[in-house]
Amino acid sequence: MSRNAIAGGIVWIGLAAATRLQWAHLNTIELLFLLGPLVVVPLGLELCARSTDGDRAGLSFRISQRILLPAALCVTASFWFQQGIAATAFVLPWFGFGCFIGIRGLAKLFRGESRSLKTACTIVSFLYLPVGCAWLIASRLGLNPMGFQEPIVLLTAVHFHFAGFGAPLLALAAESSIKNKSVFLQRIFKVVAVGVLAGPGLLAAGFVIGPHLKLAAALVVASSEIGLAMFFLAGVRAMRPRLSQALIVVSAASVLFAMVLAGVWAIGEFPLQPFVHLDEMARLHGTANSLGFILCGLVGWTISFQSPPRLKGGEE
């Protein structure tokens, strides 16, 4: 597993413990967001390299691995400052990193690689990350873009780091489990994957355009990610080792809970009579989606893509 992800995970666990003991003053949304730069992004890049047989020794991959953890630690430091210039200065390295990843996605797009579902998942994931970084800058600077206020601004950064960056890479990994399935199932998976790729952008647009699109987009996200969970469960028996199987089952169960809750919230938002309030969504949906679906899914698939010789030797 990626050293950056392990180091970031240790830092994040320390932050969670410090928050619990009231040594640090991070709220739920801030703590969930920091899981993105510290753990989710390094795991996602590692999974992408493994599942696409990418050149892990390539220059762009090596550059991203070297700058990732320092940039993520700068983001962490920014939350020790009040919103303003100082806090924003500490997130600029992460914005630069996100732009670097976005350029990698654009390069693939301009080379015409988007015709492949695998590469399309990578491109969309990489392009969503700098969008999330831009919203992070707006949050730390205390801006209210398009009239949105906190916590919506930071939640948008969370959205693009998890549903935007992480979920397409889970779809990329799951695609490998349907190679020998029927043509019918492969077509269904493509529909599900398109929903996973388009959903985060549509949902963000829905907040700007109006409640009708927001409701439709939220239901697209919920149904596509539930569909992805079903493909997780369908392919779990063939996965090795058992730890990978267990993590994928937890991921699938978590997304079922999180997306049903998201659907209930979206339906309640349409008549402006929310059944689930924003703070409850952040605590329940956010935790299930980030820790359960995205984190467990990325760890589970990454372990499953490890080469057989390394697995036999008991190494990670």
CORCOR-V66233 format. One record per residue. SS is DSSP state (helix for helix, strand for strand, loop for the rest). D_FIRST is the distance of its C-alpha to the first C-alpha in Angstrom with 1 decimal. Layout:
SS_D_FIRST / SS_D_FIRST
//
This chain:
loop_0.0 / loop_3.8 / helix_6.4 / helix_8.7 / helix_7.4 / helix_7.5 / helix_10.7 / helix_12.0 / helix_11.6 / helix_13.6 / helix_16.1 / helix_16.5 / helix_17.2 / helix_19.6 / helix_21.3 / helix_21.7 / helix_23.2 / helix_25.4 / helix_26.6 / helix_27.4 / loop_29.4 / loop_31.0 / loop_29.9 / loop_28.4 / loop_30.1 / loop_27.6 / loop_28.7 / helix_26.7 / helix_26.3 / helix_25.2 / helix_22.5 / helix_21.2 / helix_21.3 / helix_19.3 / helix_16.4 / helix_16.3 / helix_16.0 / helix_13.8 / helix_11.1 / helix_12.2 / helix_12.8 / helix_9.5 / helix_7.8 / helix_10.9 / helix_10.9 / helix_7.6 / helix_9.1 / helix_12.3 / helix_11.6 / helix_10.4 / helix_13.3 / loop_15.9 / loop_15.4 / loop_15.5 / loop_16.0 / loop_12.8 / loop_15.3 / loop_17.8 / helix_19.5 / helix_18.7 / helix_14.9 / helix_15.2 / helix_17.6 / helix_15.6 / helix_12.7 / helix_15.4 / helix_17.4 / helix_14.9 / helix_14.5 / helix_18.2 / helix_19.4 / helix_17.6 / helix_19.1 / helix_22.4 / helix_22.3 / helix_21.9 / helix_24.8 / helix_26.9 / loop_27.3 / loop_29.2 / loop_31.9 / loop_34.4 / loop_34.3 / loop_35.8 / helix_35.5 / helix_33.4 / helix_30.8 / helix_30.7 / helix_30.4 / helix_27.1 / helix_25.6 / helix_26.8 / helix_23.8 / helix_21.7 / helix_24.4 / helix_24.3 / helix_20.6 / helix_21.2 / helix_24.2 / helix_22.2 / helix_19.8 / helix_23.1 / helix_24.7 / helix_22.1 / helix_22.9 / helix_26.6 / helix_26.4 / helix_25.0 / helix_27.8 / helix_30.5 / loop_29.6 / loop_30.4 / helix_27.0 / helix_27.3 / helix_29.3 / loop_26.2 / helix_24.7 / helix_21.1 / helix_22.0 / helix_24.0 / helix_21.1 / helix_19.2 / helix_22.4 / helix_23.3 / helix_19.9 / helix_20.1 / helix_23.8 / helix_23.5 / helix_21.2 / helix_24.1 / helix_26.4 / helix_24.5 / helix_24.5 / helix_28.2 / helix_28.8 / helix_27.0 / helix_29.4 / helix_32.3 / helix_31.2 / helix_30.9 / helix_34.1 / loop_35.9 / loop_36.9 / loop_38.1 / helix_37.4 / helix_39.7 / helix_41.0 / loop_37.8 / loop_37.3 / loop_34.7 / loop_32.7 / helix_32.8 / helix_31.7 / helix_28.5 / helix_27.9 / helix_28.2 / helix_25.4 / helix_23.3 / helix_24.4 / helix_23.3 / helix_19.8 / helix_19.1 / helix_21.6 / helix_22.0 / helix_18.5 / helix_16.3 / helix_18.7 / helix_19.4 / helix_15.8 / helix_15.9 / helix_19.2 / helix_17.8 / helix_15.4 / helix_18.3 / helix_20.6 / helix_19.3 / helix_20.5 / helix_24.1 / loop_24.7 / loop_27.1 / loop_28.6 / loop_32.1 / helix_33.1 / helix_34.1 / helix_30.7 / helix_29.1 / helix_31.6 / helix_30.9 / helix_27.2 / helix_28.2 / helix_30.4 / helix_27.7 / helix_25.3 / helix_28.1 / helix_28.6 / helix_24.9 / helix_25.2 / helix_28.7 / helix_28.7 / helix_27.2 / helix_29.5 / helix_32.5 / helix_31.9 / helix_31.9 / helix_35.0 / helix_36.6 / helix_36.7 / helix_38.7 / helix_40.9 / loop_41.9 / helix_41.4 / helix_42.0 / helix_39.1 / helix_36.9 / helix_37.8 / helix_37.2 / helix_33.8 / helix_32.6 / helix_33.7 / helix_31.9 / helix_28.6 / helix_29.2 / helix_30.3 / helix_27.7 / helix_24.8 / helix_26.6 / helix_27.0 / helix_23.3 / helix_22.8 / helix_25.3 / helix_23.5 / helix_20.4 / helix_22.6 / helix_24.4 / helix_21.4 / helix_19.7 / helix_21.6 / helix_20.3 / loop_16.6 / loop_14.9 / loop_13.9 / helix_16.0 / helix_13.4 / helix_12.4 / helix_16.2 / helix_16.9 / helix_14.5 / helix_16.1 / helix_19.5 / helix_19.0 / helix_17.9 / helix_21.1 / helix_23.3 / helix_22.3 / helix_23.1 / helix_26.4 / helix_27.4 / helix_26.3 / helix_28.0 / helix_31.2 / helix_31.5 / helix_31.0 / helix_33.7 / helix_36.1 / helix_35.6 / helix_36.3 / helix_39.4 / helix_40.6 / helix_40.1 / helix_42.3 / loop_45.5 / loop_44.3 / loop_44.4 / loop_40.8 / loop_40.0 / loop_36.9 / loop_37.0 / helix_34.4 / helix_33.4 / helix_32.9 / helix_30.8 / helix_28.6 / helix_28.1 / helix_28.0 / helix_26.8 / helix_24.5 / helix_22.7 / helix_22.5 / helix_21.3 / helix_18.7 / helix_17.3 / helix_18.2 / helix_18.1 / helix_15.7 / helix_13.0 / helix_13.2 / helix_13.5 / helix_10.5 / helix_8.2 / helix_10.5 / helix_10.8 / helix_7.2 / helix_7.2 / helix_10.7 / loop_10.2 / loop_8.5 / loop_11.5 / helix_14.0 / helix_14.5 / helix_11.1 / helix_11.5 / helix_15.0 / loop_14.2 / loop_12.2 / loop_9.2 / loop_5.4
//
